[in-house]
Amino acid sequence: MFAAILTLALAGAGAAQPPADVIAQIQVHGNMLTPGDEVIRLADVHVGMPFQATTIDAVTERLRASRRFVGVEVLKRYASISDPTQILLVLIVDDGRVEVNWETGEVKAPSGLTGGRGPRLMFLPILGYEDGYGFSYGVRFGLPNPVGPRSRFSIPLSLGGERLAGIEIERNFDRGPFTRVQGGGSVSRRENPFYEENDDRRRVWAQADLAFARQLRASARTGWDRASFFDVSESFPSVGAEVTFDTRLDPLLTRNAVYARASWDRLFFDGRDAINRTTLDARGYVGLLGQQVLVLRARRDDSRGPLPLYLKSLLGGASTLRGFKAGSAAGDTLVAGSAEWQVPLTSPLSVGKLGVSAFVDAATMYDDGQRLRDQQFERGVGGSVWFSAAFVRLTLAVARGVGADTRVHFGAGVTF
């Protein structure tokens, strides 16, 4: 049945040529003294104009060419869940350092990109709540274009549920064998909710991405990890690959679309055989009456060989089985599925989207050498209320585990 609904969703997504995208709203954000109307004038955009594949790059270049800002970012968002042709264009600009004469009250704005000294740092907040790990908060420092156009160097620092310090660098390409190349290193700690033990990691990684089309992407990666968990400290290199097919226009609010991801990683340990890990994740979004959407999901995380304790999959919580505590079980293989009925309550044109959902989850967990047919699936049923704006997503769910207790699950995230 799940496969049939996925097929219907895919057919609905591609049966007809969609109408042209149009800019329905324009928002201006950032660290700036420049009036928003002036930013829009410099960007040379207006409500009602067509949104094309080159619009973001063209607007970005026009704003940079004005030499009024030390940082420019242009984002595409969707102004309507029911009409994906209605585009919200977000202009984020940074006027740079501002000098204030506190005696006279005079404010001196920067004269342009050449008016300052030192690196042009940008700052983005890190704020999120993950079920089982708690709140994480911090800041990401960014330096645009350090190794050429469309590149970024960043330093994420966070505390709370995940304590992390890292460095990352990436560059995007218009042509060549890869769409994006990125890499980095980090030191992190967070408590495993099943074993209630700190999981300390040191990691170095690199990844190359290739976009065959808007819907189809592939990547190859490699990395080296140093893990400390209980009395075990060990290092292991890894290689992996991933393929993603995604017809969603907005990952948070979408309809008549499919998402499918398949990933493989090979982990190499000293003194034992290498282990293959795979993940299969499929989702179907079927539009119902009005704005209502039926979301179906199936997921399998598998391992060919027994994993170390710190790498085992975890059962429970908002990501796998609502109605059960996050980290209620751990194992080498996780199989989960869900059906969720989403009902938006606000207008599709509202910047902030508010809605409610009803859902049923089912999942099981087992170790290497055991069989799926011998396992018992746990089930949870419940409802949730959620809010989504341009950069913010909040979810509050209440679920009853069949044969278990009633639990409250909260999720939050800020993305840019």
C-alpha positions in Angstrom: 0.0 0.0 0.0 2.8 2.3 0.9 4.5 1.7 -2.5 1.2 2.4 -4.3 0.7 5.7 -2.5 4.3 6.7 -3.3 3.6 6.0 -6.9 0.5 8.1 -6.9 2.3 11.0 -5.2 5.1 10.8 -7.8 2.6 10.7 -10.7 0.8 13.7 -9.2 4.0 15.6 -9.0 5.1 15.1 -12.6 1.9 14.6 -14.5 1.7 18.1 -15.8 4.2 20.9 -16.5 4.0 23.3 -13.5 3.2 27.0 -14.1 6.0 29.5 -13.9 7.2 30.6 -10.5 6.4 34.2 -9.4 7.8 36.4 -6.6 4.9 36.8 -4.3 6.7 38.4 -1.3 10.1 40.0 -0.6 11.6 40.3 2.9 14.8 42.1 3.9 16.8 41.0 7.0 20.3 41.5 8.3 22.7 43.8 10.2 21.9 47.0 8.3 21.2 50.7 8.4 20.2 50.8 4.7 16.4 51.0 4.4 14.7 47.9 3.2 13.2 49.7 0.2 16.7 50.7 -0.9 18.0 47.1 -0.6 15.1 46.0 -2.8 15.9 48.8 -5.3 19.5 47.7 -5.5 18.4 44.1 -5.9 16.2 45.2 -8.8 13.3 42.9 -7.9 9.6 43.5 -7.3 6.5 41.5 -6.4 5.0 39.9 -9.4 8.1 39.4 -11.5 9.0 35.8 -12.7 11.3 33.7 -10.5 13.8 31.9 -12.7 16.6 29.4 -12.0 19.1 32.3 -12.4 17.2 34.8 -10.1 19.1 34.1 -6.9 22.6 34.4 -8.5 21.6 37.5 -10.5 20.1 39.3 -7.4 23.2 38.3 -5.3 25.6 39.7 -8.0 23.6 43.0 -8.2 23.7 43.5 -4.4 27.4 42.8 -4.3 28.1 45.0 -7.3 26.6 48.0 -5.4 29.5 47.7 -3.0 27.2 48.8 -0.2 27.4 45.6 1.9 30.1 43.4 3.4 27.9 40.3 3.3 25.0 39.3 1.0 22.8 36.2 1.0 19.7 35.6 -1.1 17.3 32.8 -0.1 14.3 31.2 -1.8 11.3 30.3 0.4 7.8 29.3 -0.4 4.9 31.7 0.4 2.2 29.1 0.0 1.9 25.5 0.8 -1.0 25.0 -1.7 0.6 27.0 -4.5 4.3 26.3 -4.9 4.7 28.9 -7.7 4.3 31.7 -5.1 7.9 32.4 -4.1 9.1 34.3 -1.0 12.5 36.0 -1.7 14.6 36.7 1.4 17.4 39.3 1.1 20.0 39.1 3.9 22.5 41.9 3.9 25.3 43.1 6.3 26.2 46.8 6.3 29.3 46.1 8.3 30.8 48.2 11.1 28.8 51.3 12.2 30.4 54.2 14.1 28.4 56.1 16.6 29.4 59.5 18.1 27.7 59.3 21.5 28.1 63.0 22.1 26.4 64.3 19.0 24.3 61.2 18.2 25.8 61.1 14.7 25.7 57.7 13.1 28.4 57.0 10.4 27.6 54.1 8.2 30.3 52.2 6.3 31.1 53.5 2.9 31.2 50.1 1.2 33.2 46.8 0.9 36.5 48.6 0.9 35.9 50.8 3.9 36.8 48.4 6.6 39.8 46.4 7.8 40.2 42.8 8.8 38.0 39.8 8.0 34.3 40.3 7.3 32.8 37.9 9.8 29.2 36.9 9.7 27.3 35.4 12.6 24.4 33.0 12.7 22.7 31.5 15.8 22.7 27.8 16.6 19.5 26.9 18.4 17.6 23.6 18.5 16.1 21.0 20.7 16.5 17.3 19.9 14.4 14.7 21.7 16.6 12.8 24.1 19.5 15.2 24.0 17.9 18.6 25.0 18.6 22.1 23.9 21.7 23.0 22.0 22.7 26.7 21.6 25.6 28.6 20.3 26.8 30.6 17.3 28.3 29.9 13.9 31.0 32.4 12.7 31.3 32.6 9.0 33.7 34.2 6.5 32.3 34.5 2.9 34.3 33.7 -0.2 37.7 32.7 1.4 38.7 30.5 -1.4 36.8 31.9 -4.3 33.2 32.8 -5.2 30.4 30.8 -3.6 32.7 29.5 -0.8 32.4 29.8 3.0 34.6 29.1 6.0 32.7 28.7 9.3 33.4 27.9 12.9 30.4 26.4 14.8 30.4 26.5 18.6 27.6 25.1 20.7 26.8 24.2 24.3 23.9 22.3 25.9 22.7 19.0 24.6 25.6 18.9 22.1 28.9 20.6 23.0 30.8 21.1 19.8 33.6 23.1 18.4 34.5 22.7 14.8 35.8 24.2 11.6 34.2 23.8 8.2 34.9 25.0 4.6 32.8 24.5 1.5 32.7 25.7 -2.1 29.9 25.5 -4.6 30.6 25.2 -8.4 28.5 26.1 -11.4 30.4 23.6 -13.6 32.9 20.8 -13.2 32.7 17.2 -11.9 31.1 18.3 -8.5 28.4 20.7 -7.5 29.9 21.2 -4.0 33.0 20.2 -2.1 33.2 20.5 1.7 35.2 19.3 4.6 36.0 20.0 8.2 36.9 18.8 11.7 35.2 18.9 15.1 35.4 17.9 18.7 32.1 17.1 20.3 30.4 15.5 23.4 26.8 14.5 24.0 25.2 12.0 26.4 23.8 8.8 24.9 20.2 8.7 26.2 20.1 4.8 26.3 23.4 4.1 28.0 23.4 7.5 29.9 27.1 7.9 29.1 29.0 10.7 27.4 29.9 10.0 23.8 33.1 12.0 23.0 34.1 12.3 19.4 36.9 13.8 17.4 36.2 13.8 13.7 37.8 14.9 10.4 35.7 14.5 7.2 35.4 15.5 3.5 32.5 15.2 1.1 31.8 15.9 -2.6 28.3 16.4 -3.9 26.9 16.2 -7.4 23.4 17.4 -8.4 22.2 15.7 -11.5 19.0 17.7 -11.4 17.0 19.6 -8.8 15.4 16.4 -7.6 18.4 14.0 -7.8 21.7 14.3 -5.9 24.6 12.0 -5.0 27.5 12.4 -2.7 30.7 10.5 -1.7 32.4 11.0 1.6 35.3 9.9 3.8 36.2 10.5 7.4 38.2 9.6 10.4 36.7 9.3 13.9 38.1 9.0 17.4 35.5 7.8 19.9 35.6 7.6 23.7 32.7 5.7 25.3 32.7 4.1 28.8 36.2 2.6 29.0 36.7 2.2 25.3 38.7 4.7 23.2 39.3 3.7 19.5 39.7 5.3 16.1 38.2 4.2 12.8 38.3 5.6 9.2 35.2 5.3 7.0 34.1 5.8 3.4 30.5 6.2 2.2 28.1 7.2 -0.5 24.5 8.5 -0.7 21.8 9.1 -3.3 18.8 11.3 -2.7 15.7 11.8 -4.8 13.6 14.7 -3.5 10.6 16.3 -5.3 9.6 18.4 -2.3 9.5 22.2 -2.9 9.6 22.9 0.9 10.9 20.1 3.2 8.7 21.4 6.1 5.4 21.9 4.3 4.8 20.0 1.1 2.2 18.0 -0.8 2.1 15.6 -3.8 5.8 14.8 -3.6 8.2 12.0 -2.6 11.5 11.8 -0.8 13.8 8.8 -0.9 17.4 8.5 0.4 19.8 5.5 0.3 23.2 5.7 2.1 26.0 3.3 2.6 29.1 3.6 4.9 31.9 1.1 5.5 33.7 1.4 8.8 37.2 0.0 9.4 38.2 -1.1 12.9 41.5 -2.5 14.1 41.5 -6.2 15.0 38.1 -7.0 13.5 36.2 -7.1 10.2 35.0 -3.9 8.6 31.2 -3.2 9.1 28.8 -2.0 6.4 26.0 0.4 7.6 23.0 1.2 5.3 20.1 3.6 5.7 16.9 3.6 3.6 14.4 6.4 4.1 11.3 6.9 2.0 8.4 9.4 2.4 5.3 10.2 0.4 3.2 13.4 0.7 -0.3 13.0 -0.7 -2.5 16.2 -1.0 -6.0 15.7 0.4 -8.9 18.1 0.7 -7.9 21.8 0.9 -4.5 22.1 2.5 -4.6 18.7 4.3 -1.7 16.3 3.6 -1.2 12.6 4.4 2.5 11.9 5.1 3.7 8.3 5.0 7.2 7.3 6.0 9.3 4.1 6.1 12.8 3.8 7.4 15.4 1.1 7.9 18.9 1.5 9.5 20.9 -1.7 9.2 24.3 -3.1 10.0 26.2 -6.1 8.6 28.0 -6.9 11.8 27.7 -6.0 15.5 28.3 -2.3 16.0 30.2 -0.7 18.9 27.8 0.6 21.6 28.3 4.2 20.7 27.2 3.6 17.0 24.0 1.6 17.7 20.7 3.0 16.5 18.3 4.3 19.1 14.6 3.6 19.4 12.0 6.1 20.6 11.4 9.8 20.6 10.1 12.2 18.0 12.4 10.9 15.2 11.3 7.2 15.3 8.6 6.2 17.8 6.5 8.9 19.6 4.9 7.7 22.8 8.2 6.1 23.9 11.2 7.7 25.5 14.1 8.6 23.2 16.7 6.0 23.7 14.3 3.4 25.1 16.2 0.7 23.2 19.5 0.3 21.2 20.4 -2.1 18.5 22.1 -2.8 15.2 19.0 -2.6 13.1 16.1 -0.2 13.3 12.9 -0.5 11.3 10.2 2.2 11.6 7.2 3.6 9.8 4.5 6.2 10.4 1.4 7.8 8.9 0.6 11.4 9.7 -2.4 13.6 8.8 -1.3 17.2 8.7 -3.9 20.0 8.8 -2.6 23.6 8.4 -4.8 26.2 10.2 -3.4 29.4 8.7 -3.6 30.9 5.2 -1.1 29.6 2.7 0.1 33.2 2.2 0.9 33.7 5.9 4.6 34.1 6.7 4.1 31.9 9.8 2.3 28.6 9.3 0.4 27.0 12.2 -1.2 23.5 12.1 -2.1 20.3 13.8 -1.4 16.7 13.1 -2.6 13.2 14.1 -0.2 10.3 13.7 0.4 6.6 14.2 4.0 5.3 14.6 5.4 1.7 14.6 9.0 0.6 15.1 11.2 -2.2 16.3 14.9 -2.7 17.1 17.1 -5.8 17.1 20.8 -6.8 16.9 22.9 -8.4 14.2 22.1 -12.1 13.7 18.4 -11.7 14.6 15.5 -11.6 12.1 12.9 -9.0 11.5 10.0 -11.6 11.4 10.8 -12.6 14.9 10.5 -9.1 16.3 7.5 -7.3 17.9 6.7 -3.8 16.7 5.9 -1.2 19.3 3.2 1.4 18.4 2.4 4.9 19.4 -0.6 7.2 18.6 -1.1 10.8 19.2 -1.4 14.4 17.9 0.8 17.5 17.6 0.7 21.2 17.1 3.4 22.8 15.0 4.5 26.3 13.8 6.8 27.1 10.9 8.1 30.5 9.8 10.9 31.5 7.5 13.7 30.2 9.7 12.0 28.6 12.7 10.2 25.3 13.2 8.5 24.3 16.5 6.6 21.1 17.2 4.8 19.9 20.4 3.5 16.3 20.3 1.6 14.2 22.8 1.6 10.5 22.2 0.5 7.3 23.9 2.6 4.3 23.6 0.5 1.1 23.2 1.2 -0.8 26.4 3.3 2.1 27.6 2.9 5.6 29.1 1.8 9.0 27.6 4.8 11.2 26.7 5.3 14.8 25.5 7.8 15.3 22.7 9.1 18.8 21.8 11.2 19.8 18.8 12.7 23.1 17.7 15.2 24.3 15.2 16.5 27.5 13.5 17.8 27.1 10.0 19.2 29.5 7.4 
